[in-house]
Amino acid sequence: MALFKVQALYDFVGESNSAELSITAGEVLTVTRIDIGEGWWEGLNSRGKSGLFPEAYVVKMEEAAPPSMPPPALPPQNDWTGAQQDDDWDDEWDNDDTYSEIANNAQRESHYTNEPNQNQFAYGSGQVDNISESSYNVDNRVTKKSLNIFSSYVKSGLESYIFGTLKDIPSHTKIRIFRENDNVFRWELIPDPYTVQVTSPKKASKMGGLKSFIAYQLTPSFTGIEVSRRYKHFDWLHDRLSEKFNIIAIPPLPDKQISGRYEEHFIEHRRVQLQEFVNYVCRHPVLSTCDVWKHFLTCTNEKQWKEGKRKAERDQLVGANFCLCIEAPEKDLLASTIESKIESSISYITQMDQCIKGLMQTASDQQKKCENLYKREHTKVGESFFQLGVAFENREGGLFSDLATDVKKIGTTYIEIAKLCEDQAKIDWQPLTDKLYLYRGITSSYPDIFSMQKHAEQKKKECERSTQFSHLQITEVRKRTDVLTYSVFAELDHFQTEMNTEFRSAMRSFLKEQVNYYKNIVSRLEDTLRKFE
């Protein structure tokens, strides 16, 4: 404990609901700790209140003098209480970057609105304007992000790819696309399928307990070695996948949470959602074999992690240039085939997106009703019957009465059913909502994918009309454009195949739990009925 006096040179207003201490210029403070780190000290004011304040905003009493310049910039403001941020890139995993889990509009967020832009999938418009995203459950969550296609288009590297301006192409593994017939194009199957289990979320802390976080344990089946990852590591991974594979629909991460992040039910629910994300990536023929994903799953060494992280962030084969890694069929695609297949795909994705969104809303409403309205109504019924039984007891002067006991039994049965209602939502509606959330995030990725394919076709047509390109150059442009289109078709095929399989499994599980739920209710009512026979 330091225990020395300092005087505040500048005013500092601490954040509410945090460990920061507001101070006023000229105020005398007693410093109790100087080992907080990152430019913060801990101390007491004259009223005995303890908290953190910027080291640069105070001076030791013997050195005190009026400041001759404006206050310096504040040091990094961390999540001292665990209530404001989930993770920061300031530990042994990072380099020099610092990321906030919330309130960073430059970062990807996976939240989707219930009212999509009606032109969201309009292929003919050539753009997707301001797709608004929000979560299906917005309580205590960061919920908005505005995307514009032009920002992603500028960064997509499309022109660089179409015109072949990337000269020093790094070594890479080829990814093959197979053409089964004129309408079916598929990624090469995963040579060695595997699974990854997300288990054992654990709360940990650092900086003397001032910062807390949850670490999830991931165990790939191909190594059997457990690695520990925080949400921020998943967030970094998602950014890398989204940047590198912008013609592939990347599944969304769970929502970012502002409060209640250390509650047991939230931690377990996030683990389940992370497992959904991991499962989808593991089954994807391209994502499951990429270097950054394998690095994320296997690295246990700090030095190797940083090297792999820097390598991923310096990758040149990102965006449209990723198509340089793809080995597509040699046969040229006919313009009529492309237009017909893209238009039908847009129609399918648009309808699917709207239907998923509608069912998500219904599922969310049902979950809330199970936990509140249905529980309350059944409890009310149960209490009414129970009070009637009490009245029968009073008629008998408190003596034992079969009728009173049996009527009270009706009441307790309905109270038990009320509890079943509350618990049931976590068993059937919540898992269904999680599955819908995953695929709602995927369908929301397709406007950008369709738009990129359209722009590639437009660039190809411009080259064909131009007199500045040789026949050989135009041939190469056509070939590269076809590779990108083949990739979009292969991704659509994978999405449809996955969705058919996963939705069949999800619906089967939902109906099984519904049947078990109603059987349980019938069983309890039948037991009570026998009391009156």
C-alpha positions as CSV (number, residue, x, y, z in Angstrom):
1,M,0.0,0.0,0.0
2,A,1.5,3.3,-1.1
3,L,-0.1,5.8,1.3
4,F,1.2,9.2,0.2
5,K,-0.6,12.5,-0.5
6,V,-1.2,13.9,-4.0
7,Q,-3.1,17.0,-5.2
8,A,-5.4,16.9,-8.3
9,L,-4.2,19.2,-11.1
10,Y,-7.3,18.8,-13.2
11,D,-11.0,17.8,-12.9
12,F,-11.8,14.2,-13.7
13,V,-15.3,12.8,-13.9
14,G,-15.4,9.1,-13.3
15,E,-17.8,6.8,-15.2
16,S,-20.9,5.9,-13.3
17,N,-21.2,2.3,-12.1
18,S,-17.5,1.9,-12.3
19,A,-14.5,1.9,-10.0
20,E,-13.4,5.3,-11.2
21,L,-13.3,8.2,-8.6
22,S,-14.3,11.7,-9.7
23,I,-11.8,14.3,-8.5
24,T,-11.6,18.1,-8.6
25,A,-8.6,20.3,-9.3
26,G,-6.9,21.3,-6.0
27,E,-8.4,18.3,-4.1
28,V,-6.0,16.4,-1.9
29,L,-6.1,12.6,-2.2
30,T,-4.4,9.7,-0.4
31,V,-2.9,7.2,-2.9
32,T,-3.3,3.6,-1.7
33,R,-2.1,1.7,-4.8
34,I,0.1,2.6,-7.8
35,D,0.4,-0.9,-9.3
36,I,-3.0,-0.8,-11.1
37,G,-1.3,-0.3,-14.5
38,E,-2.0,1.6,-17.7
39,G,-1.7,5.0,-16.1
40,W,-4.2,4.6,-13.2
41,W,-3.8,4.9,-9.5
42,E,-6.1,4.0,-6.6
43,G,-6.8,6.4,-3.7
44,L,-9.1,7.9,-1.1
45,N,-10.6,11.4,-1.1
46,S,-11.3,13.5,2.0
47,R,-14.7,11.8,2.4
48,G,-13.1,8.4,2.6
49,K,-14.4,7.3,-0.8
50,S,-12.0,5.0,-2.7
51,G,-11.6,4.7,-6.5
52,L,-9.3,4.9,-9.5
53,F,-8.1,8.1,-11.1
54,P,-5.5,9.0,-13.8
55,E,-1.9,9.2,-12.5
56,A,-1.2,12.1,-14.9
57,Y,-4.0,14.2,-13.3
58,V,-2.3,14.4,-9.9
59,V,1.0,15.4,-8.5
60,K,2.7,14.6,-5.2
61,M,2.1,17.3,-2.6
62,E,5.7,18.5,-2.4
63,E,5.6,19.0,-6.2
64,A,2.2,20.6,-6.3
65,A,1.9,23.8,-8.5
66,P,-0.8,25.3,-10.8
67,P,-0.8,23.5,-14.2
68,S,0.5,25.4,-17.1
69,M,-1.1,23.3,-19.9
70,P,-4.4,21.5,-20.6
71,P,-5.0,18.1,-19.0
72,P,-3.3,15.2,-20.8
73,A,-5.3,12.5,-22.6
74,L,-6.9,9.9,-20.3
75,P,-5.3,6.5,-20.1
76,P,-7.2,3.5,-21.5
77,Q,-10.5,3.3,-19.6
78,N,-11.0,-0.4,-18.7
79,D,-13.9,-2.4,-17.5
80,W,-13.0,-2.1,-13.8
81,T,-16.3,-3.6,-12.7
82,G,-17.1,-6.0,-15.5
83,A,-20.3,-4.1,-16.3
84,Q,-19.2,-2.1,-19.3
85,Q,-17.0,-4.2,-21.5
86,D,-16.5,-7.9,-22.0
87,D,-12.9,-8.1,-23.3
88,D,-10.0,-5.9,-24.2
89,W,-7.1,-6.7,-26.4
90,D,-4.6,-5.8,-23.8
91,D,-3.4,-9.1,-22.4
92,E,-0.9,-11.7,-23.4
93,W,-2.8,-12.6,-26.6
94,D,-2.6,-9.3,-28.4
95,N,-0.1,-7.0,-30.1
96,D,-0.6,-3.3,-29.8
97,D,-4.3,-3.1,-30.7
98,T,-7.1,-2.5,-28.2
99,Y,-10.6,-3.5,-28.9
100,S,-13.8,-2.8,-27.0
101,E,-16.5,-5.4,-27.0
102,I,-19.2,-2.8,-27.1
103,A,-19.9,0.6,-28.7
104,N,-17.4,0.2,-31.5
105,N,-19.2,0.8,-34.8
106,A,-16.1,-0.1,-36.8
107,Q,-16.3,-3.7,-35.6
108,R,-18.6,-6.4,-36.9
109,E,-21.7,-7.0,-34.8
110,S,-24.1,-9.8,-35.4
111,H,-27.5,-8.3,-34.7
112,Y,-30.4,-8.4,-37.0
113,T,-33.6,-6.3,-37.4
114,N,-37.1,-7.6,-37.6
115,E,-37.9,-5.1,-40.4
116,P,-35.5,-5.6,-43.3
117,N,-35.0,-3.2,-46.1
118,Q,-37.4,-4.2,-48.8
119,N,-34.6,-3.8,-51.4
120,Q,-32.2,-5.8,-49.4
121,F,-31.9,-8.6,-52.0
122,A,-32.6,-6.5,-55.1
123,Y,-30.0,-7.7,-57.6
124,G,-31.1,-5.3,-60.2
125,S,-30.4,-2.3,-58.0
126,G,-26.7,-3.0,-57.8
127,Q,-26.5,-2.0,-54.1
128,V,-27.8,-2.7,-50.7
129,D,-28.6,0.4,-48.8
130,N,-28.1,0.6,-45.1
131,I,-29.0,-2.8,-43.9
132,S,-30.1,-2.3,-40.3
133,E,-29.2,-5.1,-37.9
134,S,-30.5,-5.8,-34.5
135,S,-30.8,-8.7,-32.2
136,Y,-33.9,-10.9,-31.6
137,N,-33.5,-10.1,-27.9
138,V,-32.4,-6.6,-27.2
139,D,-32.4,-6.5,-23.4
140,N,-29.1,-5.0,-22.1
141,R,-27.5,-5.5,-25.5
142,V,-25.7,-3.5,-28.1
143,T,-28.2,-3.8,-30.9
144,K,-27.5,-1.5,-33.9
145,K,-25.2,-1.3,-36.8
146,S,-25.6,0.4,-40.1
147,L,-23.9,-1.2,-43.1
148,N,-23.6,0.3,-46.6
149,I,-22.5,-1.8,-49.5
150,F,-20.1,0.8,-50.8
151,S,-17.9,0.7,-47.7
152,S,-17.5,-3.1,-48.1
153,Y,-17.2,-2.8,-51.9
154,V,-14.3,-0.4,-51.7
155,K,-12.4,-2.8,-49.4
156,S,-13.4,-6.0,-51.3
157,G,-10.5,-5.9,-53.6
158,L,-12.8,-6.7,-56.5
159,E,-11.1,-4.5,-59.1
160,S,-7.7,-5.8,-58.0
161,Y,-8.9,-9.4,-58.5
162,I,-10.8,-8.8,-61.8
163,F,-7.9,-7.0,-63.5
164,G,-5.2,-9.2,-61.9
165,T,-3.2,-6.4,-60.3
166,L,-1.9,-8.7,-57.5
167,K,1.4,-9.8,-59.0
168,D,3.3,-11.5,-56.2
169,I,0.7,-14.1,-55.3
170,P,1.6,-15.9,-52.1
171,S,1.7,-19.7,-52.0
172,H,-1.6,-21.2,-51.1
173,T,-3.6,-24.4,-51.1
174,K,-6.1,-24.8,-54.0
175,I,-9.8,-25.1,-53.2
176,R,-11.7,-26.9,-55.8
177,I,-15.3,-26.5,-57.1
178,F,-17.0,-29.4,-58.9
179,R,-19.7,-29.0,-61.5
180,E,-22.1,-31.9,-61.2
181,N,-24.5,-30.6,-63.9
182,D,-25.5,-27.2,-65.4
183,N,-27.2,-26.2,-62.2
184,V,-25.3,-27.8,-59.3
185,F,-21.8,-26.5,-58.3
186,R,-20.2,-27.7,-55.1
187,W,-17.2,-27.1,-52.9
188,E,-14.8,-30.1,-52.6
189,L,-15.8,-32.2,-49.6
190,I,-13.8,-31.9,-46.4
191,P,-11.1,-34.6,-46.7
192,D,-11.0,-35.2,-42.9
193,P,-14.1,-34.1,-41.1
194,Y,-13.8,-33.2,-37.5
195,T,-15.7,-31.7,-34.6
196,V,-14.8,-29.1,-31.9
197,Q,-16.4,-29.1,-28.4
198,V,-16.9,-25.8,-26.5
199,T,-17.0,-26.6,-22.8
200,S,-16.3,-25.5,-19.3
201,P,-16.7,-21.7,-19.3
202,K,-14.6,-20.4,-16.4
203,K,-14.5,-16.9,-14.9
204,A,-11.0,-15.5,-14.5
205,S,-9.5,-12.2,-13.6
206,K,-6.4,-10.1,-13.8
207,M,-5.0,-6.7,-12.6
208,G,-5.5,-7.8,-9.0
209,G,-9.1,-8.8,-9.6
210,L,-10.1,-5.5,-11.2
211,K,-10.8,-7.1,-14.5
212,S,-12.8,-10.2,-15.0
213,F,-13.6,-12.3,-18.1
214,I,-15.0,-15.7,-19.1
215,A,-12.8,-18.2,-20.9
216,Y,-14.3,-21.1,-22.9
217,Q,-12.4,-24.3,-23.5
218,L,-12.3,-25.6,-27.1
219,T,-11.2,-29.2,-27.9
220,P,-10.7,-30.2,-31.6
221,S,-11.2,-33.9,-32.3
222,F,-8.2,-34.0,-34.5
223,T,-5.8,-33.0,-31.6
224,G,-7.7,-33.7,-28.4
225,I,-5.8,-30.8,-26.9
226,E,-7.9,-28.2,-25.0
227,V,-7.3,-24.5,-25.7
228,S,-8.8,-21.5,-23.8
229,R,-10.5,-18.7,-25.7
230,R,-12.3,-15.6,-24.6
231,Y,-15.2,-13.9,-26.5
232,K,-12.8,-11.3,-27.8
233,H,-10.7,-14.0,-29.5
234,F,-13.9,-15.2,-31.3
235,D,-14.6,-11.6,-32.2
236,W,-11.1,-11.3,-33.7
237,L,-11.5,-14.6,-35.6
238,H,-14.9,-13.5,-37.0
239,D,-13.4,-10.2,-38.3
240,R,-10.6,-12.2,-40.0
241,L,-13.0,-14.7,-41.6
242,S,-15.3,-11.9,-42.7
243,E,-12.5,-9.9,-44.3
244,K,-10.9,-12.9,-46.0
245,F,-14.0,-14.7,-47.2
246,N,-16.4,-12.0,-48.4
247,I,-18.0,-14.3,-50.9
248,I,-18.8,-16.8,-48.1
249,A,-21.6,-16.3,-45.6
250,I,-19.9,-16.2,-42.2
251,P,-22.2,-17.3,-39.3
252,P,-22.9,-14.7,-36.6
253,L,-21.4,-14.7,-33.1
254,P,-23.7,-14.4,-30.1
255,D,-24.9,-11.0,-29.1
256,K,-22.6,-8.7,-27.2
257,Q,-23.9,-8.1,-23.7
258,I,-23.6,-5.0,-21.5
259,S,-24.8,-6.3,-18.2
260,G,-25.5,-9.6,-16.6
261,R,-22.5,-11.2,-18.3
262,Y,-21.4,-13.2,-15.3
263,E,-24.8,-14.7,-14.6
264,E,-24.7,-18.5,-14.9
265,H,-27.6,-18.8,-17.4
266,F,-26.1,-16.1,-19.7
267,I,-22.7,-17.8,-19.6
268,E,-24.2,-21.2,-20.5
269,H,-26.4,-19.7,-23.2
270,R,-23.4,-18.0,-24.8
271,R,-21.5,-21.3,-24.7
272,V,-24.4,-23.0,-26.6
273,Q,-24.4,-20.2,-29.2
274,L,-20.6,-20.3,-29.6
275,Q,-21.0,-24.1,-30.1
276,E,-23.5,-23.4,-32.9
277,F,-21.0,-21.0,-34.6
278,V,-18.1,-23.5,-34.2
279,N,-20.2,-26.4,-35.6
280,Y,-21.1,-24.4,-38.7
281,V,-17.5,-23.5,-39.4
282,C,-16.4,-27.1,-38.8
283,R,-18.8,-28.3,-41.4
284,H,-17.9,-25.7,-44.0
285,P,-15.5,-27.1,-46.7
286,V,-13.6,-23.8,-47.0
287,L,-13.8,-22.2,-43.5
288,S,-12.9,-25.5,-41.7
289,T,-9.6,-25.8,-43.6
290,C,-8.3,-22.2,-43.6
291,D,-5.2,-21.3,-41.7
292,V,-6.6,-18.7,-39.4
293,W,-9.3,-21.1,-38.1
294,K,-6.8,-23.9,-37.5
295,H,-4.5,-21.4,-35.8
296,F,-7.4,-20.3,-33.6
297,L,-8.2,-24.0,-32.6
298,T,-4.7,-25.3,-32.0
299,C,-2.3,-22.5,-30.8
300,T,-1.3,-22.8,-27.2
301,N,1.9,-20.8,-27.3
302,E,1.9,-17.0,-26.8
303,K,4.7,-16.3,-29.2
304,Q,3.2,-18.6,-31.9
305,W,-0.2,-17.0,-31.4
306,K,1.1,-13.5,-32.0
307,E,3.0,-14.7,-35.1
308,G,-0.1,-16.4,-36.5
309,K,-2.2,-13.3,-35.7
310,R,0.1,-11.0,-37.5
311,K,0.3,-13.4,-40.5
312,A,-3.5,-13.5,-40.7
313,E,-3.7,-9.7,-40.6
314,R,-1.1,-9.4,-43.3
315,D,-2.8,-11.9,-45.6
316,Q,-3.0,-10.6,-49.2
317,L,-5.5,-13.3,-50.4
318,V,-8.5,-11.6,-48.8
319,G,-11.7,-10.3,-50.2
320,A,-12.2,-11.0,-53.9
321,N,-8.5,-12.0,-54.2
322,F,-9.3,-15.1,-52.2
323,C,-10.7,-16.4,-55.5
324,L,-7.1,-16.8,-56.7
325,C,-7.1,-19.8,-54.4
326,I,-10.0,-21.4,-56.1
327,E,-9.8,-24.0,-58.9
328,A,-13.1,-23.8,-60.7
329,P,-14.4,-25.7,-63.7
330,E,-12.9,-24.6,-67.0
331,K,-16.3,-24.4,-68.8
332,D,-17.4,-20.8,-69.4
333,L,-20.7,-19.8,-67.7
334,L,-23.4,-18.6,-70.0
335,A,-24.9,-15.2,-69.2
336,S,-28.4,-16.6,-69.3
337,T,-27.4,-19.3,-66.8
338,I,-25.9,-16.8,-64.4
339,E,-28.8,-14.4,-64.5
340,S,-31.4,-17.1,-64.1
341,K,-29.6,-18.9,-61.2
342,I,-28.8,-15.6,-59.4
343,E,-32.4,-14.3,-59.7
344,S,-33.9,-17.6,-58.4
345,S,-31.4,-17.6,-55.6
346,I,-32.2,-14.0,-54.6
347,S,-35.9,-14.9,-54.6
348,Y,-35.3,-18.0,-52.4
349,I,-33.0,-16.2,-50.0
350,T,-35.3,-13.2,-49.7
351,Q,-38.3,-15.4,-48.8
352,M,-36.2,-17.5,-46.4
353,D,-34.8,-14.5,-44.7
354,Q,-38.3,-13.1,-44.1
355,C,-39.7,-16.4,-42.9
356,I,-36.9,-17.0,-40.5
357,K,-37.3,-13.5,-39.1
358,G,-41.0,-14.1,-38.6
359,L,-40.5,-17.4,-36.9
360,M,-37.8,-15.9,-34.7
361,Q,-40.2,-13.3,-33.5
362,T,-42.9,-15.9,-32.8
363,A,-40.4,-18.1,-31.0
364,S,-39.2,-15.2,-28.9
365,D,-42.7,-14.2,-28.0
366,Q,-43.6,-17.7,-27.0
367,Q,-40.5,-17.9,-24.8
368,K,-41.4,-14.7,-23.0
369,K,-45.0,-15.9,-22.6
370,C,-43.9,-19.2,-21.2
371,E,-41.7,-17.5,-18.7
372,N,-44.3,-14.8,-17.7
373,L,-47.9,-14.9,-19.1
374,Y,-48.5,-18.7,-19.2
375,K,-46.7,-19.2,-15.9
376,R,-48.8,-16.4,-14.3
377,E,-52.1,-17.6,-15.7
378,H,-51.5,-21.2,-14.5
379,T,-50.4,-20.0,-11.1
380,K,-53.6,-18.0,-10.9
381,V,-55.7,-21.0,-11.7
382,G,-53.8,-23.1,-9.2
383,E,-54.2,-20.6,-6.4
384,S,-57.9,-20.2,-7.0
385,F,-58.5,-24.0,-6.8
386,F,-56.3,-24.2,-3.7
387,Q,-58.3,-21.4,-1.9
388,L,-61.5,-23.3,-2.7
389,G,-60.0,-26.4,-1.0
390,V,-59.1,-24.2,2.0
391,A,-62.8,-23.0,2.1
392,F,-64.0,-26.6,2.2
393,E,-61.6,-27.2,5.2
394,N,-63.1,-24.2,7.0
395,R,-66.6,-25.6,6.4
396,E,-65.5,-28.8,8.2
397,G,-64.1,-26.8,11.1
398,G,-60.5,-27.6,10.1
399,L,-61.1,-31.3,10.2
400,F,-59.7,-33.6,7.6
401,S,-61.8,-33.7,4.4
402,D,-61.2,-35.8,1.3
403,L,-62.9,-33.2,-0.9
404,A,-60.8,-30.4,0.6
405,T,-57.6,-32.3,0.1
406,D,-58.5,-33.3,-3.5
407,V,-59.5,-29.8,-4.5
408,K,-56.3,-28.4,-3.1
409,K,-54.5,-31.1,-5.1
410,I,-56.0,-29.5,-8.3
411,G,-54.5,-26.2,-7.2
412,T,-51.0,-27.7,-6.6
413,T,-51.2,-29.5,-9.9
414,Y,-51.7,-26.2,-11.8
415,I,-49.0,-24.5,-9.8
416,E,-46.6,-27.3,-10.9
417,I,-47.8,-26.9,-14.5
418,A,-46.9,-23.2,-14.2
419,K,-43.4,-24.2,-13.2
420,L,-43.2,-26.5,-16.2
421,C,-44.2,-23.6,-18.5
422,E,-41.4,-21.5,-17.2
423,D,-38.8,-24.2,-17.6
424,Q,-40.1,-25.4,-20.9
425,A,-39.0,-22.3,-22.9
426,K,-35.4,-23.1,-22.2
427,I,-35.8,-26.6,-23.6
428,D,-37.7,-26.1,-26.8
429,W,-38.2,-22.4,-27.8
430,Q,-34.7,-21.2,-26.9
431,P,-32.8,-23.9,-28.9
432,L,-35.0,-23.2,-31.9
433,T,-34.5,-19.5,-31.6
434,D,-30.7,-20.0,-31.4
435,K,-30.8,-22.0,-34.6
436,L,-32.9,-19.4,-36.4
437,Y,-30.6,-16.7,-35.2
438,L,-27.6,-18.5,-36.8
439,Y,-29.3,-18.8,-40.1
440,R,-30.8,-15.3,-40.0
441,G,-27.3,-14.0,-39.7
442,I,-26.2,-16.1,-42.7
443,T,-29.1,-15.0,-44.9
444,S,-28.3,-11.4,-44.0
445,S,-24.8,-11.9,-45.5
446,Y,-26.1,-12.6,-49.0
447,P,-27.0,-9.1,-50.2
448,D,-23.3,-8.2,-50.1
449,I,-22.4,-11.5,-51.8
450,F,-24.9,-11.0,-54.6
451,S,-23.9,-7.4,-55.0
452,M,-20.2,-8.3,-55.4
453,Q,-21.1,-10.9,-58.1
454,K,-23.2,-8.3,-59.9
455,H,-20.3,-5.8,-59.8
456,A,-17.9,-8.4,-61.2
457,E,-20.3,-9.1,-64.1
458,Q,-20.5,-5.4,-64.8
459,K,-16.7,-5.0,-64.8
460,K,-16.5,-7.9,-67.2
461,K,-18.9,-6.3,-69.6
462,E,-17.1,-3.0,-69.4
463,C,-13.9,-4.7,-70.4
464,E,-15.6,-6.5,-73.3
465,R,-16.9,-3.1,-74.6
466,S,-13.6,-1.4,-74.1
467,T,-10.9,-1.1,-76.8
468,Q,-8.1,-0.8,-74.3
469,F,-7.9,-4.5,-73.5
470,S,-6.4,-7.2,-75.6
471,H,-8.3,-10.4,-76.4
472,L,-6.0,-12.3,-73.9
473,Q,-6.7,-9.8,-71.2
474,I,-10.5,-10.0,-71.8
475,T,-10.2,-13.8,-71.7
476,E,-8.5,-13.6,-68.3
477,V,-11.1,-11.2,-66.9
478,R,-13.9,-13.6,-68.1
479,K,-12.2,-16.5,-66.4
480,R,-11.7,-14.7,-63.1
481,T,-15.3,-13.4,-63.1
482,D,-16.5,-17.0,-63.7
483,V,-14.4,-18.3,-60.8
484,L,-16.1,-15.7,-58.5
485,T,-19.5,-16.7,-59.8
486,Y,-18.8,-20.4,-59.5
487,S,-17.8,-19.7,-55.8
488,V,-21.1,-17.9,-55.2
489,F,-23.0,-20.8,-56.6
490,A,-21.0,-23.3,-54.6
491,E,-21.6,-21.3,-51.4
492,L,-25.4,-21.2,-52.2
493,D,-25.4,-25.0,-52.6
494,H,-23.6,-25.5,-49.3
495,F,-26.0,-23.2,-47.5
496,Q,-29.1,-25.0,-48.9
497,T,-27.7,-28.4,-48.0
498,E,-26.7,-27.4,-44.5
499,M,-30.0,-25.6,-43.9
500,N,-32.1,-28.6,-45.0
501,T,-30.1,-30.9,-42.7
502,E,-30.0,-28.6,-39.7
503,F,-33.6,-27.4,-39.8
504,R,-34.9,-31.0,-40.0
505,S,-32.8,-31.8,-36.9
506,A,-33.9,-28.6,-35.1
507,M,-37.6,-29.2,-35.9
508,R,-37.4,-32.8,-34.8
509,S,-35.9,-31.8,-31.5
510,F,-38.4,-29.0,-31.0
511,L,-41.4,-31.3,-31.6
512,K,-40.0,-34.0,-29.3
513,E,-39.7,-31.6,-26.5
514,Q,-43.2,-30.2,-27.2
515,V,-44.6,-33.7,-27.1
516,N,-42.8,-34.5,-23.8
517,Y,-44.1,-31.2,-22.3
518,Y,-47.7,-31.9,-23.1
519,K,-47.4,-35.5,-22.0
520,N,-46.1,-34.3,-18.7
521,I,-49.0,-32.0,-18.3
522,V,-51.5,-34.7,-19.2
523,S,-49.9,-37.1,-16.8
524,R,-50.2,-34.7,-13.9
525,L,-53.8,-33.9,-14.7
526,E,-54.7,-37.6,-15.0
527,D,-53.1,-38.3,-11.6
528,T,-55.3,-35.6,-10.1
529,L,-58.4,-36.8,-12.0
530,R,-58.0,-40.2,-10.3
531,K,-58.6,-38.5,-7.0
532,F,-62.2,-37.9,-8.0
533,E,-63.1,-41.3,-9.4
